[in-house]
Amino acid sequence: MASKLLRAVILGPPGSGKGTVCERIAQNFGLQHLSSGHLLRENLKTGTEVGDVAKQYLEKGLLVPDHVITRLMMSELETRSAQHWLLDGFPRTLVQAEALDGICDVDLVISLNIPFETLKDRLSRRWIHPSSGRVYNLDFNPPQVQGIDDITGEPLVQQEDDKPEAVAARLRRYKDAAKPVIELYKSRGVLHQFSGTETNRIWPYVYTLFSNKITPIQSKEAY
């Protein structure tokens, strides 16, 4: 098996189970799970230069633009050059994918295809702890006390864009931005698409795919 460092990306709409799949990949194969959302929150919290720039957009209710997210991720990846990694939430757009091309070759891209109705149901059952980004689902990952974060005891919130009326527009935005990214990686022969409604059904195929690229650090599939 190749000893070169593995560069992997996971793509999927909100509610597709990306976070769960990433955790399992990190646990089974030792890849660093680098989530753009998590890194953005960390930079906002610690008041870094890029965090302050992002904050100016967020305070106006605007999306953080490509160039800010790209700068955030590039500086993080520079510090991870000796590690296997898995990117989650980046690249979201063709501009970001082209920036990533400038520093490395991506070996493996997973795209999760989940039916719209499933995504809508999952998102409407999703509650979040804002400061940590911890996500709960009332069906399969509920908090121990309804409406309360397990670790801090602080209240959970339902994001405006997780509410049913906002979900369709949100998924459309994701699709429009992701389509050229998916096409790019497809044309390079590194894209692997997985379809289904249950993460546990998709996971064994993802596990097999990664096993062919990197030796598992666990002797069996960890759930």
Backbone as JSON, one array per atom type, in Angstrom:
{
  "sequence": "MASKLLRAVILGPPGSGKGTVCERIAQNFGLQHLSSGHLLRENLKTGTEVGDVAKQYLEKGLLVPDHVITRLMMSELETRSAQHWLLDGFPRTLVQAEALDGICDVDLVISLNIPFETLKDRLSRRWIHPSSGRVYNLDFNPPQVQGIDDITGEPLVQQEDDKPEAVAARLRRYKDAAKPVIELYKSRGVLHQFSGTETNRIWPYVYTLFSNKITPIQSKEAY",
  "N": [[0.84, -1.19, 0.0], [0.45, 2.26, -0.77], [2.72, 4.67, 0.58], [2.42, 7.33, 0.51], [1.04, 10.49, 1.54], [-2.41, 10.74, 2.27], [-4.85, 12.61, 0.63], [-7.95, 13.69, 1.04], [-11.41, 14.45, 0.27], [-14.69, 15.29, 1.32], [-17.92, 15.57, 0.05], [-21.21, 16.87, 0.25], [-24.68, 17.62, 0.74], [-26.24, 19.84, 3.25], [-27.23, 18.0, 6.11], [-26.66, 15.53, 5.11], [-25.23, 13.67, 6.49], [-22.54, 13.92, 6.54], [-20.8, 14.76, 8.63], [-20.9, 12.6, 10.47], [-19.89, 10.49, 8.89], [-17.32, 11.49, 8.41], [-16.24, 11.48, 11.03], [-16.13, 8.74, 11.49], [-14.33, 7.92, 9.5], [-12.03, 9.27, 10.34], [-11.63, 8.03, 12.8], [-11.25, 5.32, 12.1], [-9.17, 5.35, 10.23], [-7.29, 7.23, 10.9], [-7.08, 9.76, 9.75], [-6.79, 13.34, 9.71], [-9.55, 15.18, 10.49], [-10.73, 17.87, 8.94], [-12.78, 20.42, 9.28], [-14.37, 23.03, 7.65], [-16.33, 24.67, 8.8], [-15.95, 24.26, 11.55], [-13.31, 25.2, 11.86], [-13.67, 27.84, 11.14], [-15.35, 28.76, 13.22], [-13.54, 28.43, 15.37], [-11.58, 30.33, 14.69], [-13.08, 32.65, 14.78], [-13.68, 32.71, 17.46], [-11.17, 32.93, 18.69], [-10.3, 35.27, 17.67], [-8.58, 35.7, 15.43], [-6.8, 37.16, 12.63], [-7.99, 36.43, 10.16], [-10.37, 35.49, 11.18], [-11.52, 37.82, 12.21], [-11.99, 39.22, 9.84], [-13.9, 37.54, 8.65], [-15.92, 37.82, 10.51], [-16.9, 40.39, 10.07], [-18.44, 40.09, 7.79], [-20.35, 38.2, 8.64], [-21.66, 39.58, 10.68], [-23.14, 41.33, 9.22], [-24.99, 39.73, 8.2], [-24.23, 38.33, 5.98], [-22.91, 35.82, 3.68], [-19.77, 34.26, 4.3], [-17.22, 35.16, 2.14], [-15.71, 33.38, -0.71], [-12.86, 33.91, -0.91], [-12.07, 34.43, 1.69], [-12.68, 32.12, 3.17], [-11.06, 30.38, 1.74], [-8.51, 31.37, 2.32], [-8.43, 30.9, 5.07], [-8.53, 28.04, 5.11], [-6.26, 27.36, 3.6], [-4.14, 28.31, 5.17], [-4.41, 26.64, 7.36], [-3.96, 24.12, 6.2], [-1.31, 24.32, 5.48], [-0.04, 23.92, 7.89], [-0.5, 21.29, 8.21], [0.93, 19.68, 6.57], [2.36, 17.33, 6.82], [0.58, 15.36, 7.42], [-2.06, 12.88, 6.96], [-5.13, 13.91, 5.57], [-8.66, 14.87, 5.73], [-10.97, 16.76, 4.13], [-13.79, 18.69, 4.98], [-16.58, 20.39, 4.0], [-15.14, 22.06, 2.46], [-13.49, 21.96, -0.64], [-16.2, 24.14, -1.49], [-16.93, 25.45, -3.73], [-16.09, 26.04, -7.21], [-14.02, 27.89, -7.45], [-12.78, 27.65, -4.95], [-11.95, 24.98, -5.15], [-10.09, 25.16, -7.2], [-8.16, 26.73, -5.96], [-7.3, 24.94, -4.01], [-6.14, 23.02, -5.65], [-3.82, 24.34, -6.25], [-2.07, 23.81, -4.2], [-1.97, 21.07, -3.69], [-2.51, 17.64, -4.84], [-5.61, 16.17, -5.0], [-6.56, 13.01, -3.78], [-8.81, 11.45, -3.4], [-12.27, 11.69, -3.54], [-15.31, 11.88, -1.95], [-18.73, 11.81, -2.6], [-21.82, 12.39, -1.19], [-24.99, 11.3, -1.92], [-28.12, 12.04, -1.13], [-31.61, 11.49, -0.86], [-33.95, 14.2, -1.42], [-36.25, 14.41, 0.29], [-35.44, 12.96, 2.53], [-33.3, 14.53, 3.43], [-34.69, 16.86, 4.06], [-36.33, 15.99, 6.16], [-34.36, 15.21, 8.05], [-33.02, 17.65, 8.54], [-35.03, 19.21, 9.64], [-35.27, 18.05, 12.06], [-33.05, 18.72, 13.41], [-30.92, 20.09, 15.85], [-28.79, 22.55, 17.28], [-25.76, 23.27, 19.12], [-24.72, 26.39, 19.53], [-22.11, 27.63, 20.14], [-20.16, 25.58, 20.09], [-20.76, 24.13, 17.87], [-21.77, 21.6, 17.99], [-23.93, 19.02, 16.89], [-27.24, 17.85, 17.11], [-29.65, 15.27, 16.54], [-33.05, 14.75, 16.69], [-34.08, 12.25, 16.23], [-32.03, 10.21, 15.83], [-29.79, 10.95, 17.3], [-30.31, 12.19, 19.89], [-30.27, 14.87, 22.39], [-29.41, 14.34, 25.89], [-31.07, 15.66, 27.66], [-33.95, 17.23, 26.65], [-33.53, 19.9, 24.4], [-31.18, 20.82, 25.53], [-27.63, 21.16, 25.66], [-25.47, 18.37, 25.91], [-22.88, 18.55, 27.04], [-22.22, 21.18, 27.98], [-24.56, 22.09, 29.14], [-25.9, 24.21, 28.13], [-28.46, 26.03, 26.25], [-29.93, 24.56, 23.28], [-30.3, 25.41, 19.81], [-32.52, 25.82, 16.98], [-31.45, 26.27, 13.79], [-32.26, 28.99, 11.61], [-32.06, 28.35, 8.89], [-32.44, 25.64, 8.92], [-35.06, 25.23, 9.17], [-38.14, 23.98, 7.8], [-39.2, 25.59, 5.65], [-36.99, 26.94, 4.7], [-35.23, 25.04, 3.84], [-35.39, 23.95, 1.19], [-34.45, 26.03, -0.49], [-31.9, 26.28, 0.5], [-30.75, 23.79, -0.12], [-30.84, 23.92, -2.86], [-29.04, 25.99, -3.34], [-26.7, 24.75, -2.47], [-26.49, 22.65, -4.36], [-26.18, 24.06, -6.8], [-23.69, 25.31, -6.41], [-22.04, 23.13, -5.89], [-22.12, 21.47, -8.11], [-20.25, 22.08, -10.38], [-17.88, 21.49, -8.99], [-18.1, 18.78, -8.36], [-18.2, 17.79, -10.99], [-15.63, 18.48, -11.85], [-13.92, 16.83, -10.23], [-14.9, 14.38, -10.97], [-14.14, 14.24, -13.65], [-11.48, 13.85, -13.31], [-11.27, 11.35, -12.35], [-11.3, 10.75, -9.63], [-13.53, 10.82, -8.12], [-16.01, 9.41, -6.01], [-19.21, 8.27, -5.7], [-21.86, 7.95, -3.38], [-25.0, 6.67, -2.66], [-28.08, 6.84, -0.81], [-30.32, 6.41, 2.04], [-29.58, 5.99, 4.6], [-26.94, 6.4, 6.82], [-25.57, 4.28, 8.03], [-25.87, 2.26, 6.19], [-24.47, 3.16, 4.0], [-21.91, 3.44, 4.98], [-20.25, 0.93, 5.11], [-19.35, 0.69, 2.44], [-17.89, 3.0, 2.07], [-15.9, 2.54, 3.91], [-14.61, 0.32, 2.78], [-13.62, 1.48, 0.43], [-11.74, 3.37, 1.46], [-10.05, 1.58, 2.74], [-8.7, 0.45, 0.66], [-6.91, 2.36, 0.06], [-5.48, 3.2, 2.26], [-4.04, 1.86, 5.22], [-6.16, 0.54, 7.69], [-6.44, 1.79, 11.07], [-7.83, 0.62, 12.98], [-8.86, -2.67, 13.86], [-11.29, -3.55, 12.97], [-14.37, -2.36, 11.47], [-15.25, 0.59, 12.99], [-18.1, 1.78, 14.61]],
  "CA": [[0.0, 0.0, 0.0], [1.26, 3.47, -0.93], [3.02, 5.35, 1.84], [2.21, 8.77, 0.34], [-0.02, 11.03, 2.39], [-3.72, 10.72, 1.61], [-5.58, 13.88, 0.58], [-9.33, 13.3, 0.73], [-12.45, 15.48, 0.39], [-16.05, 14.76, 1.35], [-18.93, 16.53, -0.42], [-22.59, 16.44, 0.53], [-25.53, 18.73, 1.17], [-26.56, 19.87, 4.67], [-28.1, 16.9, 6.52], [-26.33, 14.29, 4.39], [-24.49, 12.74, 7.37], [-21.1, 14.13, 6.31], [-20.07, 14.81, 9.91], [-20.81, 11.24, 11.01], [-18.97, 9.73, 8.03], [-15.97, 12.01, 8.68], [-15.79, 10.98, 12.34], [-15.8, 7.32, 11.34], [-13.1, 7.82, 8.7], [-10.92, 9.71, 11.21], [-11.47, 7.0, 13.85], [-10.78, 4.06, 11.53], [-7.99, 5.45, 9.37], [-6.32, 8.17, 11.44], [-6.98, 11.02, 9.01], [-7.21, 14.55, 10.4], [-10.83, 15.67, 9.96], [-10.66, 19.34, 8.93], [-14.09, 20.98, 8.92], [-14.27, 24.48, 7.46], [-17.22, 25.3, 9.78], [-15.29, 24.2, 12.86], [-12.14, 26.09, 11.83], [-14.19, 29.22, 11.12], [-15.78, 29.06, 14.6], [-12.34, 28.58, 16.2], [-10.93, 31.6, 14.35], [-13.95, 33.73, 15.3], [-13.58, 32.69, 18.92], [-9.84, 33.38, 19.15], [-10.06, 36.61, 17.15], [-7.46, 35.79, 14.49], [-6.99, 38.16, 11.57], [-8.99, 35.93, 9.21], [-11.61, 35.42, 11.94], [-12.08, 39.18, 12.27], [-12.5, 39.54, 8.5], [-15.14, 36.76, 8.49], [-16.92, 38.37, 11.44], [-17.5, 41.58, 9.45], [-19.49, 39.62, 6.87], [-21.4, 37.53, 9.41], [-22.44, 40.58, 11.42], [-24.07, 41.97, 8.28], [-25.89, 38.69, 7.71], [-23.75, 37.88, 4.66], [-22.09, 34.62, 3.66], [-18.34, 34.53, 4.25], [-16.87, 34.92, 0.73], [-14.73, 32.37, -1.1], [-11.44, 34.22, -0.67], [-11.8, 34.38, 3.15], [-12.66, 30.69, 3.54], [-9.87, 29.79, 1.1], [-7.34, 31.8, 3.11], [-8.53, 30.16, 6.33], [-8.19, 26.63, 4.9], [-4.88, 27.24, 3.12], [-3.18, 28.47, 6.28], [-4.52, 25.43, 8.18], [-3.35, 23.0, 5.48], [0.15, 24.51, 5.54], [0.45, 23.34, 9.15], [-0.84, 19.86, 8.22], [1.54, 19.1, 5.35], [2.93, 16.01, 7.09], [-0.49, 14.49, 7.9], [-3.19, 12.51, 6.11], [-6.29, 14.7, 6.0], [-9.97, 14.76, 5.1], [-11.62, 18.07, 4.16], [-15.25, 18.64, 5.11], [-17.1, 21.75, 3.85], [-14.22, 22.76, 1.57], [-13.99, 23.12, -1.38], [-17.63, 24.2, -1.78], [-17.12, 26.1, -5.03], [-15.02, 25.79, -8.17], [-12.91, 28.79, -7.1], [-12.07, 27.02, -3.83], [-11.31, 23.74, -5.65], [-8.91, 25.56, -7.97], [-7.16, 27.17, -4.98], [-6.77, 23.71, -3.4], [-5.26, 22.46, -6.68], [-2.54, 25.05, -6.23], [-1.15, 23.33, -3.15], [-1.87, 19.6, -3.6], [-3.39, 16.82, -5.69], [-6.58, 15.42, -4.19], [-6.52, 11.59, -4.17], [-10.06, 10.75, -3.2], [-13.39, 12.58, -3.23], [-16.57, 11.17, -1.71], [-19.92, 12.65, -2.7], [-22.98, 11.7, -0.62], [-26.25, 11.66, -2.59], [-29.22, 11.66, -0.24], [-32.86, 12.04, -1.41], [-34.38, 15.5, -0.88], [-37.19, 14.23, 1.41], [-34.65, 12.51, 3.69], [-32.56, 15.7, 3.92], [-35.66, 17.79, 4.65], [-36.72, 15.42, 7.46], [-33.22, 15.27, 8.97], [-32.72, 19.03, 8.93], [-36.1, 19.75, 10.5], [-35.11, 17.41, 13.38], [-31.68, 19.02, 13.81], [-30.72, 21.19, 16.79], [-27.35, 22.83, 17.33], [-25.18, 24.06, 20.2], [-24.06, 27.38, 18.67], [-20.7, 27.98, 20.33], [-19.26, 24.47, 19.76], [-21.13, 23.53, 16.59], [-22.28, 20.23, 18.17], [-25.23, 18.84, 16.21], [-28.08, 16.76, 17.61], [-30.82, 14.95, 15.74], [-34.02, 14.24, 17.67], [-34.39, 10.83, 15.96], [-30.97, 9.21, 16.05], [-28.71, 11.43, 18.16], [-30.96, 13.23, 20.7], [-29.58, 15.25, 23.63], [-29.91, 13.6, 27.06], [-32.21, 16.46, 28.14], [-34.45, 17.92, 25.48], [-33.23, 21.32, 24.26], [-29.99, 21.2, 26.3], [-26.38, 20.53, 25.23], [-25.01, 17.35, 26.87], [-21.6, 18.84, 27.68], [-22.17, 22.48, 28.7], [-25.84, 22.42, 29.77], [-26.45, 25.43, 27.52], [-29.59, 25.71, 25.37], [-29.74, 24.26, 21.85], [-31.17, 26.21, 18.93], [-32.73, 25.34, 15.62], [-31.06, 27.34, 12.89], [-33.31, 29.45, 10.68], [-32.01, 27.67, 7.59], [-32.84, 24.23, 9.07], [-36.52, 25.16, 9.22], [-38.59, 23.4, 6.53], [-39.41, 26.54, 4.54], [-35.69, 27.41, 4.19], [-34.4, 23.91, 3.42], [-35.36, 23.78, -0.27], [-33.57, 27.05, -1.06], [-30.54, 25.97, 0.96], [-30.26, 22.65, -0.89], [-30.65, 24.4, -4.24], [-27.77, 26.74, -3.34], [-25.61, 23.77, -2.38], [-26.4, 21.95, -5.65], [-25.64, 24.97, -7.83], [-22.26, 25.55, -6.17], [-21.28, 21.87, -5.87], [-22.15, 20.76, -9.4], [-18.97, 22.14, -11.1], [-16.83, 20.85, -8.18], [-18.3, 17.35, -8.6], [-17.79, 17.52, -12.38], [-14.16, 18.58, -11.91], [-13.3, 15.64, -9.65], [-15.35, 13.24, -11.79], [-13.31, 14.23, -14.86], [-10.13, 13.4, -12.93], [-11.33, 9.94, -11.94], [-11.09, 10.57, -8.18], [-14.83, 10.96, -7.44], [-16.77, 8.19, -5.68], [-20.52, 8.73, -5.23], [-22.6, 6.99, -2.57], [-26.4, 7.09, -2.53], [-28.86, 6.09, 0.17], [-31.03, 7.22, 3.04], [-29.06, 5.68, 5.94], [-25.47, 6.45, 6.92], [-25.04, 2.94, 8.36], [-25.87, 1.42, 4.97], [-23.44, 3.7, 3.11], [-20.59, 3.36, 5.61], [-19.36, -0.18, 4.73], [-18.76, 0.95, 1.12], [-16.88, 4.04, 2.28], [-14.81, 1.86, 4.63], [-13.88, -0.5, 1.79], [-12.91, 2.4, -0.46], [-10.56, 3.89, 2.15], [-9.15, 0.45, 3.04], [-7.87, 0.21, -0.52], [-5.97, 3.47, -0.09], [-4.7, 3.42, 3.48], [-4.25, 0.77, 6.17], [-6.97, 0.95, 8.86], [-5.74, 1.73, 12.37], [-8.67, -0.25, 13.81], [-8.9, -3.99, 13.21], [-12.59, -3.73, 12.32], [-15.08, -1.11, 11.26], [-15.81, 1.2, 14.21], [-19.34, 2.53, 14.37]],
  "C": [[0.88, 1.25, 0.0], [1.5, 4.15, 0.42], [2.79, 6.86, 1.73], [1.03, 9.22, 1.2], [-1.32, 11.12, 1.61], [-4.39, 12.08, 1.76], [-7.0, 13.58, 0.13], [-10.29, 14.46, 1.0], [-13.79, 14.78, 0.48], [-17.02, 15.88, 0.96], [-20.31, 15.98, -0.09], [-23.39, 17.61, 1.03], [-25.72, 18.74, 2.69], [-27.52, 18.73, 5.02], [-27.76, 15.57, 5.87], [-25.6, 13.28, 5.26], [-22.99, 12.85, 7.2], [-20.3, 14.07, 7.61], [-19.85, 13.44, 10.5], [-19.81, 10.4, 10.22], [-17.53, 10.17, 8.29], [-15.41, 11.48, 9.99], [-15.35, 9.52, 12.23], [-14.51, 7.12, 10.54], [-11.89, 8.18, 9.57], [-10.59, 8.62, 12.23], [-10.83, 5.73, 13.28], [-9.45, 4.16, 10.8], [-6.97, 6.5, 9.82], [-6.14, 9.45, 10.63], [-7.4, 12.18, 9.9], [-8.49, 15.05, 9.73], [-10.81, 17.19, 10.07], [-11.96, 19.91, 8.38], [-13.97, 22.49, 8.79], [-15.14, 25.23, 8.47], [-16.57, 25.36, 11.15], [-14.12, 25.18, 12.92], [-12.57, 27.56, 11.84], [-14.62, 29.64, 12.53], [-14.57, 29.28, 15.52], [-11.66, 29.94, 15.97], [-11.75, 32.8, 14.81], [-13.76, 33.87, 16.81], [-12.25, 33.29, 19.4], [-9.45, 34.73, 18.55], [-8.83, 36.72, 16.26], [-7.79, 36.83, 13.42], [-8.09, 37.71, 10.6], [-10.36, 35.8, 9.88], [-12.31, 36.77, 12.01], [-12.67, 39.62, 10.93], [-13.85, 38.83, 8.29], [-16.27, 37.36, 9.32], [-17.64, 39.58, 10.83], [-18.63, 41.2, 8.49], [-20.67, 39.03, 7.65], [-22.27, 38.52, 10.16], [-23.44, 41.32, 10.53], [-25.06, 40.95, 7.7], [-25.5, 38.15, 6.35], [-22.98, 36.57, 4.79], [-20.62, 35.04, 3.63], [-17.86, 34.2, 2.84], [-15.76, 33.89, 0.53], [-13.31, 32.68, -0.63], [-11.09, 34.15, 0.81], [-11.71, 32.93, 3.61], [-11.41, 30.01, 2.97], [-8.62, 30.13, 1.91], [-7.28, 31.04, 4.43], [-8.03, 28.72, 6.16], [-6.74, 26.46, 4.45], [-3.88, 27.35, 4.27], [-3.23, 27.25, 7.2], [-3.79, 24.26, 7.51], [-1.82, 23.11, 5.46], [0.72, 23.86, 6.79], [0.23, 21.82, 9.2], [-0.15, 19.11, 7.08], [2.12, 17.71, 5.57], [1.87, 15.0, 7.54], [-1.42, 14.06, 6.77], [-4.36, 13.39, 6.53], [-7.53, 14.46, 5.14], [-10.66, 16.11, 5.25], [-13.13, 17.92, 4.12], [-15.76, 20.09, 5.03], [-16.21, 22.62, 2.98], [-13.57, 21.73, 0.66], [-15.5, 23.02, -1.66], [-17.92, 24.74, -3.17], [-15.93, 25.78, -5.92], [-13.8, 26.65, -7.86], [-12.08, 28.19, -5.96], [-11.32, 25.76, -4.28], [-10.04, 24.08, -6.43], [-7.8, 26.05, -7.05], [-6.5, 25.95, -4.32], [-5.81, 23.01, -4.36], [-3.86, 23.07, -6.64], [-1.57, 24.52, -5.21], [-1.04, 21.8, -3.07], [-2.74, 18.93, -4.66], [-4.32, 16.05, -4.76], [-6.65, 13.99, -4.71], [-7.9, 10.96, -4.24], [-11.14, 11.74, -2.82], [-14.64, 11.73, -3.09], [-17.7, 12.17, -1.85], [-21.11, 11.85, -2.19], [-24.26, 12.21, -1.29], [-27.41, 11.13, -1.76], [-30.51, 12.26, -0.8], [-33.33, 13.3, -0.67], [-35.28, 15.33, 0.35], [-36.46, 13.82, 2.69], [-33.91, 13.7, 4.3], [-33.5, 16.66, 4.65], [-36.06, 17.3, 6.05], [-35.58, 15.56, 8.48], [-32.98, 16.68, 9.47], [-33.78, 19.59, 9.86], [-36.03, 19.16, 11.91], [-33.76, 17.75, 14.0], [-31.62, 20.24, 14.73], [-29.22, 21.33, 17.05], [-26.98, 23.58, 18.6], [-24.29, 25.11, 19.53], [-22.56, 27.55, 18.88], [-19.73, 26.85, 19.98], [-19.53, 23.9, 18.38], [-21.63, 22.09, 16.73], [-23.7, 20.12, 17.62], [-25.96, 17.66, 16.84], [-29.2, 16.52, 16.61], [-31.81, 14.26, 16.67], [-34.35, 12.77, 17.45], [-33.24, 9.91, 16.34], [-29.78, 9.7, 16.86], [-29.26, 12.52, 19.09], [-30.1, 13.63, 21.89], [-30.18, 14.48, 24.81], [-31.12, 14.32, 27.67], [-32.67, 17.31, 26.96], [-34.12, 19.41, 25.5], [-31.96, 21.79, 24.96], [-28.76, 20.44, 25.79], [-25.86, 19.59, 26.32], [-23.8, 17.82, 27.68], [-21.63, 20.12, 28.51], [-23.45, 22.78, 29.48], [-26.48, 23.68, 29.21], [-27.57, 25.06, 26.56], [-29.17, 25.44, 23.92], [-30.67, 25.15, 21.04], [-31.4, 25.48, 17.62], [-32.4, 26.51, 14.7], [-32.2, 27.7, 11.95], [-33.29, 28.64, 9.38], [-32.19, 26.15, 7.69], [-34.36, 24.09, 9.1], [-37.05, 24.79, 7.84], [-38.69, 24.38, 5.37], [-38.08, 27.03, 3.94], [-34.87, 26.3, 3.54], [-34.27, 23.8, 1.9], [-34.39, 24.76, -0.92], [-32.11, 26.75, -0.71], [-29.93, 24.81, 0.13], [-30.0, 23.03, -2.35], [-29.32, 25.15, -4.35], [-26.58, 25.79, -3.32], [-25.39, 23.11, -3.75], [-25.75, 22.8, -6.72], [-24.14, 25.16, -7.67], [-21.45, 24.26, -6.32], [-21.17, 21.21, -7.23], [-20.81, 20.86, -10.16], [-17.81, 21.49, -10.34], [-16.89, 19.33, -8.41], [-17.84, 16.97, -10.0], [-16.27, 17.53, -12.52], [-13.5, 17.29, -11.41], [-13.7, 14.36, -10.4], [-14.44, 13.11, -13.01], [-11.89, 13.74, -14.57], [-10.09, 11.95, -12.47], [-11.11, 9.71, -10.46], [-12.41, 10.61, -7.4], [-15.5, 9.6, -7.22], [-18.09, 8.64, -5.07], [-21.24, 7.6, -4.5], [-24.01, 7.52, -2.37], [-27.1, 6.24, -1.48], [-29.54, 7.01, 1.15], [-30.48, 6.99, 4.44], [-27.54, 5.63, 5.94], [-24.89, 5.07, 7.18], [-25.01, 2.0, 7.16], [-24.75, 1.87, 4.02], [-22.04, 3.41, 3.65], [-19.73, 2.17, 5.18], [-18.67, 0.03, 3.37], [-17.66, 2.0, 1.22], [-15.65, 3.41, 2.95], [-13.95, 1.05, 3.66], [-13.04, 0.38, 0.88], [-11.63, 2.91, 0.21], [-9.56, 2.78, 2.46], [-8.23, 0.14, 1.87], [-6.8, 1.27, -0.72], [-5.01, 3.61, 1.08], [-5.02, 2.31, 4.48], [-5.08, 1.26, 7.36], [-6.15, 0.89, 10.14], [-6.56, 0.91, 13.36], [-8.77, -1.59, 13.08], [-10.24, -4.26, 12.56], [-13.29, -2.37, 12.23], [-15.67, -0.58, 12.57], [-17.05, 1.99, 13.84], [-19.48, 3.58, 15.43]]
}
